Amino acid sequence: MDALKVSAAEFQRNIGRYQDLALTQPVAVTRNGRERTVLISTEEYARLKRRDREVLGLDDFTEDDLAALKASRPPAEAAAFNHELKR
């Protein structure tokens, strides 16, 4: 869904209007013609936060964790996706 674009000055003059619109679509606030911030509903924000993922590096794992990862094997059903691998 494309965001409705509005200048910062327009946003300030009619903040209530844009808060209402943000309940149904993102509102991108621009400054000097560039998008700077986006206003979204709290429901959309909560949905996005639920999708957050933590990225770990190898240093974050114990030796036991790494050994378990090395020993793991995909289930037989995963073979259906082998064609997606670049060889």
PDB file of N, CA, C and O in Angstrom:
ATOM      1  N   MET A   1       0.840  -1.167   0.000  1.00  0.00           N
ATOM      2  CA  MET A   1       0.000   0.000   0.000  1.00  0.00           C
ATOM      3  C   MET A   1       0.893   1.239   0.000  1.00  0.00           C
ATOM      4  O   MET A   1       1.775   1.376   0.848  1.00  0.00           O
ATOM      5  N   ASP A   2       0.664   2.121  -0.935  1.00  0.00           N
ATOM      6  CA  ASP A   2       1.433   3.354  -1.007  1.00  0.00           C
ATOM      7  C   ASP A   2       0.978   4.317   0.080  1.00  0.00           C
ATOM      8  O   ASP A   2      -0.207   4.396   0.404  1.00  0.00           O
ATOM      9  N   ALA A   3       1.931   5.041   0.631  1.00  0.00           N
ATOM     10  CA  ALA A   3       1.627   6.007   1.672  1.00  0.00           C
ATOM     11  C   ALA A   3       1.105   7.300   1.056  1.00  0.00           C
ATOM     12  O   ALA A   3       1.517   7.693  -0.035  1.00  0.00           O
ATOM     13  N   LEU A   4       0.209   7.942   1.761  1.00  0.00           N
ATOM     14  CA  LEU A   4      -0.230   9.280   1.406  1.00  0.00           C
ATOM     15  C   LEU A   4       0.890  10.226   1.798  1.00  0.00           C
ATOM     16  O   LEU A   4       1.335  10.202   2.945  1.00  0.00           O
ATOM     17  N   LYS A   5       1.358  11.056   0.880  1.00  0.00           N
ATOM     18  CA  LYS A   5       2.464  11.969   1.170  1.00  0.00           C
ATOM     19  C   LYS A   5       1.915  13.351   1.499  1.00  0.00           C
ATOM     20  O   LYS A   5       1.028  13.866   0.818  1.00  0.00           O
ATOM     21  N   VAL A   6       2.464  13.939   2.565  1.00  0.00           N
ATOM     22  CA  VAL A   6       2.025  15.251   3.003  1.00  0.00           C
ATOM     23  C   VAL A   6       3.236  16.010   3.548  1.00  0.00           C
ATOM     24  O   VAL A   6       4.100  15.424   4.200  1.00  0.00           O
ATOM     25  N   SER A   7       3.294  17.312   3.277  1.00  0.00           N
ATOM     26  CA  SER A   7       4.413  18.110   3.786  1.00  0.00           C
ATOM     27  C   SER A   7       4.290  18.262   5.299  1.00  0.00           C
ATOM     28  O   SER A   7       3.205  18.125   5.864  1.00  0.00           O
ATOM     29  N   ALA A   8       5.409  18.547   5.937  1.00  0.00           N
ATOM     30  CA  ALA A   8       5.415  18.731   7.384  1.00  0.00           C
ATOM     31  C   ALA A   8       4.510  19.894   7.787  1.00  0.00           C
ATOM     32  O   ALA A   8       3.803  19.817   8.792  1.00  0.00           O
ATOM     33  N   ALA A   9       4.534  20.963   7.003  1.00  0.00           N
ATOM     34  CA  ALA A   9       3.695  22.124   7.309  1.00  0.00           C
ATOM     35  C   ALA A   9       2.215  21.762   7.234  1.00  0.00           C
ATOM     36  O   ALA A   9       1.442  22.130   8.118  1.00  0.00           O
ATOM     37  N   GLU A  10       1.818  21.047   6.189  1.00  0.00           N
ATOM     38  CA  GLU A  10       0.428  20.613   6.033  1.00  0.00           C
ATOM     39  C   GLU A  10       0.049  19.662   7.168  1.00  0.00           C
ATOM     40  O   GLU A  10      -1.053  19.746   7.710  1.00  0.00           O
ATOM     41  N   PHE A  11       0.950  18.771   7.520  1.00  0.00           N
ATOM     42  CA  PHE A  11       0.700  17.830   8.606  1.00  0.00           C
ATOM     43  C   PHE A  11       0.438  18.583   9.909  1.00  0.00           C
ATOM     44  O   PHE A  11      -0.497  18.254  10.638  1.00  0.00           O
ATOM     45  N   GLN A  12       1.248  19.580  10.199  1.00  0.00           N
ATOM     46  CA  GLN A  12       1.081  20.360  11.436  1.00  0.00           C
ATOM     47  C   GLN A  12      -0.250  21.109  11.449  1.00  0.00           C
ATOM     48  O   GLN A  12      -0.904  21.197  12.488  1.00  0.00           O
ATOM     49  N   ARG A  13      -0.648  21.643  10.309  1.00  0.00           N
ATOM     50  CA  ARG A  13      -1.915  22.397  10.241  1.00  0.00           C
ATOM     51  C   ARG A  13      -3.126  21.497  10.444  1.00  0.00           C
ATOM     52  O   ARG A  13      -4.141  21.936  10.987  1.00  0.00           O
ATOM     53  N   ASN A  14      -3.029  20.241  10.013  1.00  0.00           N
ATOM     54  CA  ASN A  14      -4.194  19.341  10.033  1.00  0.00           C
ATOM     55  C   ASN A  14      -3.852  17.991  10.661  1.00  0.00           C
ATOM     56  O   ASN A  14      -4.215  16.946  10.122  1.00  0.00           O
ATOM     57  N   ILE A  15      -3.167  18.009  11.781  1.00  0.00           N
ATOM     58  CA  ILE A  15      -2.678  16.770  12.382  1.00  0.00           C
ATOM     59  C   ILE A  15      -3.811  15.785  12.682  1.00  0.00           C
ATOM     60  O   ILE A  15      -3.655  14.582  12.471  1.00  0.00           O
ATOM     61  N   GLY A  16      -4.939  16.282  13.167  1.00  0.00           N
ATOM     62  CA  GLY A  16      -6.065  15.399  13.470  1.00  0.00           C
ATOM     63  C   GLY A  16      -6.554  14.642  12.253  1.00  0.00           C
ATOM     64  O   GLY A  16      -6.862  13.453  12.330  1.00  0.00           O
ATOM     65  N   ARG A  17      -6.624  15.340  11.126  1.00  0.00           N
ATOM     66  CA  ARG A  17      -7.061  14.712   9.871  1.00  0.00           C
ATOM     67  C   ARG A  17      -6.116  13.573   9.489  1.00  0.00           C
ATOM     68  O   ARG A  17      -6.554  12.485   9.118  1.00  0.00           O
ATOM     69  N   TYR A  18      -4.805  13.844   9.586  1.00  0.00           N
ATOM     70  CA  TYR A  18      -3.837  12.832   9.167  1.00  0.00           C
ATOM     71  C   TYR A  18      -3.738  11.684  10.170  1.00  0.00           C
ATOM     72  O   TYR A  18      -3.415  10.557   9.794  1.00  0.00           O
ATOM     73  N   GLN A  19      -4.013  11.964  11.439  1.00  0.00           N
ATOM     74  CA  GLN A  19      -4.084  10.874  12.412  1.00  0.00           C
ATOM     75  C   GLN A  19      -5.243   9.949  12.063  1.00  0.00           C
ATOM     76  O   GLN A  19      -5.108   8.728  12.135  1.00  0.00           O
ATOM     77  N   ASP A  20      -6.371  10.520  11.688  1.00  0.00           N
ATOM     78  CA  ASP A  20      -7.520   9.702  11.281  1.00  0.00           C
ATOM     79  C   ASP A  20      -7.207   8.898  10.021  1.00  0.00           C
ATOM     80  O   ASP A  20      -7.536   7.715   9.940  1.00  0.00           O
ATOM     81  N   LEU A  21      -6.576   9.533   9.047  1.00  0.00           N
ATOM     82  CA  LEU A  21      -6.231   8.820   7.808  1.00  0.00           C
ATOM     83  C   LEU A  21      -5.239   7.687   8.071  1.00  0.00           C
ATOM     84  O   LEU A  21      -5.296   6.644   7.418  1.00  0.00           O
ATOM     85  N   ALA A  22      -4.336   7.891   9.021  1.00  0.00           N
ATOM     86  CA  ALA A  22      -3.317   6.872   9.316  1.00  0.00           C
ATOM     87  C   ALA A  22      -3.925   5.600   9.892  1.00  0.00           C
ATOM     88  O   ALA A  22      -3.257   4.567   9.948  1.00  0.00           O
ATOM     89  N   LEU A  23      -5.172   5.661  10.319  1.00  0.00           N
ATOM     90  CA  LEU A  23      -5.840   4.443  10.796  1.00  0.00           C
ATOM     91  C   LEU A  23      -6.091   3.468   9.660  1.00  0.00           C
ATOM     92  O   LEU A  23      -6.233   2.267   9.891  1.00  0.00           O
ATOM     93  N   THR A  24      -6.148   3.978   8.427  1.00  0.00           N
ATOM     94  CA  THR A  24      -6.453   3.114   7.280  1.00  0.00           C
ATOM     95  C   THR A  24      -5.338   3.044   6.250  1.00  0.00           C
ATOM     96  O   THR A  24      -5.338   2.154   5.399  1.00  0.00           O
ATOM     97  N   GLN A  25      -4.372   3.983   6.315  1.00  0.00           N
ATOM     98  CA  GLN A  25      -3.256   3.956   5.372  1.00  0.00           C
ATOM     99  C   GLN A  25      -2.080   4.717   5.974  1.00  0.00           C
ATOM    100  O   GLN A  25      -2.279   5.629   6.776  1.00  0.00           O
ATOM    101  N   PRO A  26      -0.864   4.354   5.597  1.00  0.00           N
ATOM    102  CA  PRO A  26       0.300   5.086   6.099  1.00  0.00           C
ATOM    103  C   PRO A  26       0.301   6.523   5.568  1.00  0.00           C
ATOM    104  O   PRO A  26      -0.103   6.783   4.435  1.00  0.00           O
ATOM    105  N   VAL A  27       0.762   7.440   6.407  1.00  0.00           N
ATOM    106  CA  VAL A  27       0.899   8.839   6.012  1.00  0.00           C
ATOM    107  C   VAL A  27       2.380   9.194   6.097  1.00  0.00           C
ATOM    108  O   VAL A  27       2.956   9.204   7.185  1.00  0.00           O
ATOM    109  N   ALA A  28       2.995   9.485   4.957  1.00  0.00           N
ATOM    110  CA  ALA A  28       4.409   9.850   4.911  1.00  0.00           C
ATOM    111  C   ALA A  28       4.518  11.365   5.004  1.00  0.00           C
ATOM    112  O   ALA A  28       3.957  12.094   4.185  1.00  0.00           O
ATOM    113  N   VAL A  29       5.247  11.828   6.012  1.00  0.00           N
ATOM    114  CA  VAL A  29       5.440  13.261   6.202  1.00  0.00           C
ATOM    115  C   VAL A  29       6.764  13.642   5.550  1.00  0.00           C
ATOM    116  O   VAL A  29       7.806  13.054   5.839  1.00  0.00           O
ATOM    117  N   THR A  30       6.708  14.632   4.669  1.00  0.00           N
ATOM    118  CA  THR A  30       7.900  15.023   3.916  1.00  0.00           C
ATOM    119  C   THR A  30       8.477  16.330   4.448  1.00  0.00           C
ATOM    120  O   THR A  30       7.774  17.149   5.041  1.00  0.00           O
ATOM    121  N   ARG A  31       9.754  16.497   4.221  1.00  0.00           N
ATOM    122  CA  ARG A  31      10.448  17.744   4.529  1.00  0.00           C
ATOM    123  C   ARG A  31      11.382  18.003   3.361  1.00  0.00           C
ATOM    124  O   ARG A  31      12.195  17.153   2.999  1.00  0.00           O
ATOM    125  N   ASN A  32      11.258  19.170   2.787  1.00  0.00           N
ATOM    126  CA  ASN A  32      12.033  19.515   1.588  1.00  0.00           C
ATOM    127  C   ASN A  32      11.849  18.478   0.483  1.00  0.00           C
ATOM    128  O   ASN A  32      12.787  18.155  -0.246  1.00  0.00           O
ATOM    129  N   GLY A  33      10.636  17.967   0.372  1.00  0.00           N
ATOM    130  CA  GLY A  33      10.313  17.019  -0.688  1.00  0.00           C
ATOM    131  C   GLY A  33      10.733  15.581  -0.434  1.00  0.00           C
ATOM    132  O   GLY A  33      10.456  14.704  -1.252  1.00  0.00           O
ATOM    133  N   ARG A  34      11.399  15.324   0.691  1.00  0.00           N
ATOM    134  CA  ARG A  34      11.849  13.959   1.002  1.00  0.00           C
ATOM    135  C   ARG A  34      11.040  13.368   2.146  1.00  0.00           C
ATOM    136  O   ARG A  34      10.749  14.044   3.133  1.00  0.00           O
ATOM    137  N   GLU A  35      10.684  12.112   2.002  1.00  0.00           N
ATOM    138  CA  GLU A  35       9.964  11.435   3.080  1.00  0.00           C
ATOM    139  C   GLU A  35      10.874  11.325   4.295  1.00  0.00           C
ATOM    140  O   GLU A  35      12.006  10.851   4.197  1.00  0.00           O
ATOM    141  N   ARG A  36      10.360  11.773   5.453  1.00  0.00           N
ATOM    142  CA  ARG A  36      11.165  11.753   6.676  1.00  0.00           C
ATOM    143  C   ARG A  36      10.586  10.815   7.730  1.00  0.00           C
ATOM    144  O   ARG A  36      11.331  10.108   8.408  1.00  0.00           O
ATOM    145  N   THR A  37       9.274  10.806   7.868  1.00  0.00           N
ATOM    146  CA  THR A  37       8.627   9.950   8.864  1.00  0.00           C
ATOM    147  C   THR A  37       7.345   9.385   8.277  1.00  0.00           C
ATOM    148  O   THR A  37       6.817   9.887   7.285  1.00  0.00           O
ATOM    149  N   VAL A  38       6.859   8.333   8.913  1.00  0.00           N
ATOM    150  CA  VAL A  38       5.601   7.723   8.485  1.00  0.00           C
ATOM    151  C   VAL A  38       4.727   7.532   9.711  1.00  0.00           C
ATOM    152  O   VAL A  38       5.178   7.011  10.732  1.00  0.00           O
ATOM    153  N   LEU A  39       3.490   7.950   9.609  1.00  0.00           N
ATOM    154  CA  LEU A  39       2.508   7.769  10.665  1.00  0.00           C
ATOM    155  C   LEU A  39       1.651   6.566  10.305  1.00  0.00           C
ATOM    156  O   LEU A  39       1.080   6.496   9.216  1.00  0.00           O
ATOM    157  N   ILE A  40       1.570   5.614  11.239  1.00  0.00           N
ATOM    158  CA  ILE A  40       0.752   4.412  11.027  1.00  0.00           C
ATOM    159  C   ILE A  40      -0.103   4.183  12.268  1.00  0.00           C
ATOM    160  O   ILE A  40       0.164   4.749  13.327  1.00  0.00           O
ATOM    161  N   SER A  41      -1.122   3.357  12.131  1.00  0.00           N
ATOM    162  CA  SER A  41      -1.992   3.053  13.261  1.00  0.00           C
ATOM    163  C   SER A  41      -1.238   2.219  14.295  1.00  0.00           C
ATOM    164  O   SER A  41      -0.243   1.568  13.977  1.00  0.00           O
ATOM    165  N   THR A  42      -1.721   2.247  15.523  1.00  0.00           N
ATOM    166  CA  THR A  42      -1.092   1.438  16.567  1.00  0.00           C
ATOM    167  C   THR A  42      -1.243  -0.048  16.263  1.00  0.00           C
ATOM    168  O   THR A  42      -0.375  -0.844  16.620  1.00  0.00           O
ATOM    169  N   GLU A  43      -2.326  -0.423  15.615  1.00  0.00           N
ATOM    170  CA  GLU A  43      -2.515  -1.835  15.254  1.00  0.00           C
ATOM    171  C   GLU A  43      -1.457  -2.282  14.249  1.00  0.00           C
ATOM    172  O   GLU A  43      -0.906  -3.376  14.365  1.00  0.00           O
ATOM    173  N   GLU A  44      -1.176  -1.432  13.264  1.00  0.00           N
ATOM    174  CA  GLU A  44      -0.153  -1.771  12.272  1.00  0.00           C
ATOM    175  C   GLU A  44       1.228  -1.804  12.917  1.00  0.00           C
ATOM    176  O   GLU A  44       2.043  -2.673  12.605  1.00  0.00           O
ATOM    177  N   TYR A  45       1.487  -0.866  13.808  1.00  0.00           N
ATOM    178  CA  TYR A  45       2.767  -0.851  14.520  1.00  0.00           C
ATOM    179  C   TYR A  45       2.940  -2.136  15.331  1.00  0.00           C
ATOM    180  O   TYR A  45       4.009  -2.745  15.308  1.00  0.00           O
ATOM    181  N   ALA A  46       1.896  -2.545  16.044  1.00  0.00           N
ATOM    182  CA  ALA A  46       1.958  -3.781  16.838  1.00  0.00           C
ATOM    183  C   ALA A  46       2.188  -4.992  15.939  1.00  0.00           C
ATOM    184  O   ALA A  46       2.954  -5.890  16.287  1.00  0.00           O
ATOM    185  N   ARG A  47       1.525  -5.017  14.784  1.00  0.00           N
ATOM    186  CA  ARG A  47       1.718  -6.131  13.839  1.00  0.00           C
ATOM    187  C   ARG A  47       3.170  -6.190  13.376  1.00  0.00           C
ATOM    188  O   ARG A  47       3.763  -7.267  13.322  1.00  0.00           O
ATOM    189  N   LEU A  48       3.738  -5.047  13.047  1.00  0.00           N
ATOM    190  CA  LEU A  48       5.129  -5.012  12.597  1.00  0.00           C
ATOM    191  C   LEU A  48       6.084  -5.421  13.715  1.00  0.00           C
ATOM    192  O   LEU A  48       7.060  -6.128  13.464  1.00  0.00           O
ATOM    193  N   LYS A  49       5.817  -4.990  14.930  1.00  0.00           N
ATOM    194  CA  LYS A  49       6.683  -5.350  16.059  1.00  0.00           C
ATOM    195  C   LYS A  49       6.656  -6.856  16.315  1.00  0.00           C
ATOM    196  O   LYS A  49       7.672  -7.439  16.695  1.00  0.00           O
ATOM    197  N   ARG A  50       5.507  -7.483  16.109  1.00  0.00           N
ATOM    198  CA  ARG A  50       5.418  -8.941  16.292  1.00  0.00           C
ATOM    199  C   ARG A  50       6.304  -9.668  15.287  1.00  0.00           C
ATOM    200  O   ARG A  50       6.745 -10.790  15.537  1.00  0.00           O
ATOM    201  N   ARG A  51       6.561  -9.033  14.161  1.00  0.00           N
ATOM    202  CA  ARG A  51       7.373  -9.658  13.116  1.00  0.00           C
ATOM    203  C   ARG A  51       8.865  -9.399  13.289  1.00  0.00           C
ATOM    204  O   ARG A  51       9.679  -9.944  12.543  1.00  0.00           O
ATOM    205  N   ASP A  52       9.232  -8.566  14.272  1.00  0.00           N
ATOM    206  CA  ASP A  52      10.653  -8.298  14.534  1.00  0.00           C
ATOM    207  C   ASP A  52      11.389  -9.604  14.769  1.00  0.00           C
ATOM    208  O   ASP A  52      10.849 -10.551  15.340  1.00  0.00           O
ATOM    209  N   ARG A  53      12.597  -9.631  14.328  1.00  0.00           N
ATOM    210  CA  ARG A  53      13.432 -10.804  14.553  1.00  0.00           C
ATOM    211  C   ARG A  53      14.757 -10.349  15.120  1.00  0.00           C
ATOM    212  O   ARG A  53      15.266  -9.287  14.764  1.00  0.00           O
ATOM    213  N   GLU A  54      15.302 -11.144  15.990  1.00  0.00           N
ATOM    214  CA  GLU A  54      16.608 -10.842  16.544  1.00  0.00           C
ATOM    215  C   GLU A  54      17.659 -11.522  15.675  1.00  0.00           C
ATOM    216  O   GLU A  54      17.551 -12.708  15.364  1.00  0.00           O
ATOM    217  N   VAL A  55      18.659 -10.769  15.295  1.00  0.00           N
ATOM    218  CA  VAL A  55      19.741 -11.308  14.479  1.00  0.00           C
ATOM    219  C   VAL A  55      20.908 -11.640  15.397  1.00  0.00           C
ATOM    220  O   VAL A  55      21.361 -10.799  16.173  1.00  0.00           O
ATOM    221  N   LEU A  56      21.387 -12.865  15.301  1.00  0.00           N
ATOM    222  CA  LEU A  56      22.494 -13.313  16.127  1.00  0.00           C
ATOM    223  C   LEU A  56      23.710 -13.601  15.258  1.00  0.00           C
ATOM    224  O   LEU A  56      23.580 -14.030  14.112  1.00  0.00           O
ATOM    225  N   GLY A  57      24.871 -13.365  15.808  1.00  0.00           N
ATOM    226  CA  GLY A  57      26.119 -13.723  15.143  1.00  0.00           C
ATOM    227  C   GLY A  57      26.632 -15.027  15.733  1.00  0.00           C
ATOM    228  O   GLY A  57      26.119 -15.487  16.753  1.00  0.00           O
ATOM    229  N   LEU A  58      27.626 -15.622  15.114  1.00  0.00           N
ATOM    230  CA  LEU A  58      28.176 -16.883  15.612  1.00  0.00           C
ATOM    231  C   LEU A  58      28.711 -16.750  17.031  1.00  0.00           C
ATOM    232  O   LEU A  58      28.692 -17.714  17.797  1.00  0.00           O
ATOM    233  N   ASP A  59      29.187 -15.562  17.385  1.00  0.00           N
ATOM    234  CA  ASP A  59      29.717 -15.349  18.735  1.00  0.00           C
ATOM    235  C   ASP A  59      28.627 -15.419  19.808  1.00  0.00           C
ATOM    236  O   ASP A  59      28.933 -15.560  20.993  1.00  0.00           O
ATOM    237  N   ASP A  60      27.370 -15.323  19.404  1.00  0.00           N
ATOM    238  CA  ASP A  60      26.260 -15.381  20.352  1.00  0.00           C
ATOM    239  C   ASP A  60      25.883 -16.811  20.725  1.00  0.00           C
ATOM    240  O   ASP A  60      25.081 -17.016  21.637  1.00  0.00           O
ATOM    241  N   PHE A  61      26.446 -17.800  20.038  1.00  0.00           N
ATOM    242  CA  PHE A  61      26.123 -19.208  20.282  1.00  0.00           C
ATOM    243  C   PHE A  61      27.210 -19.877  21.115  1.00  0.00           C
ATOM    244  O   PHE A  61      28.389 -19.532  21.030  1.00  0.00           O
ATOM    245  N   THR A  62      26.783 -20.840  21.917  1.00  0.00           N
ATOM    246  CA  THR A  62      27.757 -21.647  22.661  1.00  0.00           C
ATOM    247  C   THR A  62      28.302 -22.720  21.733  1.00  0.00           C
ATOM    248  O   THR A  62      27.763 -22.945  20.650  1.00  0.00           O
ATOM    249  N   GLU A  63      29.363 -23.377  22.157  1.00  0.00           N
ATOM    250  CA  GLU A  63      29.922 -24.483  21.366  1.00  0.00           C
ATOM    251  C   GLU A  63      28.895 -25.590  21.200  1.00  0.00           C
ATOM    252  O   GLU A  63      28.818 -26.205  20.136  1.00  0.00           O
ATOM    253  N   ASP A  64      28.099 -25.855  22.241  1.00  0.00           N
ATOM    254  CA  ASP A  64      27.043 -26.871  22.148  1.00  0.00           C
ATOM    255  C   ASP A  64      25.988 -26.482  21.117  1.00  0.00           C
ATOM    256  O   ASP A  64      25.511 -27.323  20.354  1.00  0.00           O
ATOM    257  N   ASP A  65      25.628 -25.187  21.103  1.00  0.00           N
ATOM    258  CA  ASP A  65      24.663 -24.709  20.105  1.00  0.00           C
ATOM    259  C   ASP A  65      25.190 -24.936  18.696  1.00  0.00           C
ATOM    260  O   ASP A  65      24.472 -25.433  17.828  1.00  0.00           O
ATOM    261  N   LEU A  66      26.451 -24.568  18.473  1.00  0.00           N
ATOM    262  CA  LEU A  66      27.049 -24.722  17.147  1.00  0.00           C
ATOM    263  C   LEU A  66      27.130 -26.187  16.738  1.00  0.00           C
ATOM    264  O   LEU A  66      26.886 -26.528  15.581  1.00  0.00           O
ATOM    265  N   ALA A  67      27.469 -27.045  17.683  1.00  0.00           N
ATOM    266  CA  ALA A  67      27.532 -28.483  17.386  1.00  0.00           C
ATOM    267  C   ALA A  67      26.150 -29.011  17.021  1.00  0.00           C
ATOM    268  O   ALA A  67      26.016 -29.824  16.106  1.00  0.00           O
ATOM    269  N   ALA A  68      25.125 -28.552  17.730  1.00  0.00           N
ATOM    270  CA  ALA A  68      23.760 -28.989  17.437  1.00  0.00           C
ATOM    271  C   ALA A  68      23.334 -28.514  16.053  1.00  0.00           C
ATOM    272  O   ALA A  68      22.667 -29.247  15.324  1.00  0.00           O
ATOM    273  N   LEU A  69      23.713 -27.297  15.688  1.00  0.00           N
ATOM    274  CA  LEU A  69      23.386 -26.789  14.347  1.00  0.00           C
ATOM    275  C   LEU A  69      24.072 -27.596  13.263  1.00  0.00           C
ATOM    276  O   LEU A  69      23.463 -27.920  12.244  1.00  0.00           O
ATOM    277  N   LYS A  70      25.352 -27.926  13.483  1.00  0.00           N
ATOM    278  CA  LYS A  70      26.098 -28.714  12.498  1.00  0.00           C
ATOM    279  C   LYS A  70      25.515 -30.111  12.331  1.00  0.00           C
ATOM    280  O   LYS A  70      25.534 -30.671  11.235  1.00  0.00           O
ATOM    281  N   ALA A  71      25.002 -30.667  13.413  1.00  0.00           N
ATOM    282  CA  ALA A  71      24.464 -32.030  13.377  1.00  0.00           C
ATOM    283  C   ALA A  71      23.027 -32.083  12.859  1.00  0.00           C
ATOM    284  O   ALA A  71      22.529 -33.161  12.535  1.00  0.00           O
ATOM    285  N   SER A  72      22.367 -30.953  12.778  1.00  0.00           N
ATOM    286  CA  SER A  72      20.952 -30.952  12.375  1.00  0.00           C
ATOM    287  C   SER A  72      20.797 -31.274  10.893  1.00  0.00           C
ATOM    288  O   SER A  72      21.679 -30.979  10.087  1.00  0.00           O
ATOM    289  N   ARG A  73      19.690 -31.870  10.551  1.00  0.00           N
ATOM    290  CA  ARG A  73      19.356 -32.223   9.174  1.00  0.00           C
ATOM    291  C   ARG A  73      17.917 -31.800   8.903  1.00  0.00           C
ATOM    292  O   ARG A  73      17.067 -31.896   9.788  1.00  0.00           O
ATOM    293  N   PRO A  74      17.637 -31.332   7.685  1.00  0.00           N
ATOM    294  CA  PRO A  74      16.263 -30.912   7.377  1.00  0.00           C
ATOM    295  C   PRO A  74      15.344 -32.127   7.277  1.00  0.00           C
ATOM    296  O   PRO A  74      15.803 -33.230   6.978  1.00  0.00           O
ATOM    297  N   PRO A  75      14.047 -31.928   7.526  1.00  0.00           N
ATOM    298  CA  PRO A  75      13.102 -33.029   7.374  1.00  0.00           C
ATOM    299  C   PRO A  75      12.975 -33.420   5.904  1.00  0.00           C
ATOM    300  O   PRO A  75      13.294 -32.630   5.015  1.00  0.00           O
ATOM    301  N   ALA A  76      12.519 -34.613   5.661  1.00  0.00           N
ATOM    302  CA  ALA A  76      12.390 -35.132   4.289  1.00  0.00           C
ATOM    303  C   ALA A  76      11.511 -34.220   3.429  1.00  0.00           C
ATOM    304  O   ALA A  76      11.751 -34.088   2.229  1.00  0.00           O
ATOM    305  N   GLU A  77      10.501 -33.592   4.025  1.00  0.00           N
ATOM    306  CA  GLU A  77       9.591 -32.731   3.265  1.00  0.00           C
ATOM    307  C   GLU A  77      10.323 -31.527   2.661  1.00  0.00           C
ATOM    308  O   GLU A  77       9.857 -30.958   1.673  1.00  0.00           O
ATOM    309  N   ALA A  78      11.445 -31.140   3.232  1.00  0.00           N
ATOM    310  CA  ALA A  78      12.183 -29.981   2.742  1.00  0.00           C
ATOM    311  C   ALA A  78      12.805 -30.236   1.372  1.00  0.00           C
ATOM    312  O   ALA A  78      13.162 -29.287   0.675  1.00  0.00           O
ATOM    313  N   ALA A  79      12.938 -31.486   0.980  1.00  0.00           N
ATOM    314  CA  ALA A  79      13.521 -31.824  -0.322  1.00  0.00           C
ATOM    315  C   ALA A  79      12.705 -31.223  -1.470  1.00  0.00           C
ATOM    316  O   ALA A  79      13.228 -31.020  -2.566  1.00  0.00           O
ATOM    317  N   ALA A  80      11.433 -30.942  -1.220  1.00  0.00           N
ATOM    318  CA  ALA A  80      10.578 -30.359  -2.257  1.00  0.00           C
ATOM    319  C   ALA A  80      11.067 -28.974  -2.676  1.00  0.00           C
ATOM    320  O   ALA A  80      10.662 -28.475  -3.726  1.00  0.00           O
ATOM    321  N   PHE A  81      11.934 -28.341  -1.870  1.00  0.00           N
ATOM    322  CA  PHE A  81      12.419 -27.002  -2.168  1.00  0.00           C
ATOM    323  C   PHE A  81      13.859 -26.996  -2.682  1.00  0.00           C
ATOM    324  O   PHE A  81      14.437 -25.926  -2.873  1.00  0.00           O
ATOM    325  N   ASN A  82      14.437 -28.155  -2.904  1.00  0.00           N
ATOM    326  CA  ASN A  82      15.825 -28.229  -3.364  1.00  0.00           C
ATOM    327  C   ASN A  82      16.046 -27.478  -4.679  1.00  0.00           C
ATOM    328  O   ASN A  82      17.133 -26.957  -4.926  1.00  0.00           O
ATOM    329  N   HIS A  83      15.024 -27.426  -5.511  1.00  0.00           N
ATOM    330  CA  HIS A  83      15.157 -26.733  -6.803  1.00  0.00           C
ATOM    331  C   HIS A  83      15.419 -25.229  -6.619  1.00  0.00           C
ATOM    332  O   HIS A  83      15.890 -24.571  -7.547  1.00  0.00           O
ATOM    333  N   GLU A  84      15.123 -24.689  -5.453  1.00  0.00           N
ATOM    334  CA  GLU A  84      15.328 -23.272  -5.199  1.00  0.00           C
ATOM    335  C   GLU A  84      16.785 -22.948  -4.818  1.00  0.00           C
ATOM    336  O   GLU A  84      17.172 -21.780  -4.772  1.00  0.00           O
ATOM    337  N   LEU A  85      17.568 -23.965  -4.553  1.00  0.00           N
ATOM    338  CA  LEU A  85      18.956 -23.743  -4.165  1.00  0.00           C
ATOM    339  C   LEU A  85      19.824 -23.533  -5.399  1.00  0.00           C
ATOM    340  O   LEU A  85      19.667 -24.223  -6.407  1.00  0.00           O
ATOM    341  N   LYS A  86      20.732 -22.584  -5.312  1.00  0.00           N
ATOM    342  CA  LYS A  86      21.675 -22.389  -6.402  1.00  0.00           C
ATOM    343  C   LYS A  86      22.830 -23.350  -6.189  1.00  0.00           C
ATOM    344  O   LYS A  86      23.368 -23.465  -5.088  1.00  0.00           O
ATOM    345  N   ARG A  87      23.193 -24.023  -7.233  1.00  0.00           N
ATOM    346  CA  ARG A  87      24.280 -25.011  -7.102  1.00  0.00           C
ATOM    347  C   ARG A  87      25.437 -24.604  -7.936  1.00  0.00           C
ATOM    348  O   ARG A  87      26.452 -25.300  -7.965  1.00  0.00           O
TER     349      ARG A  87
END
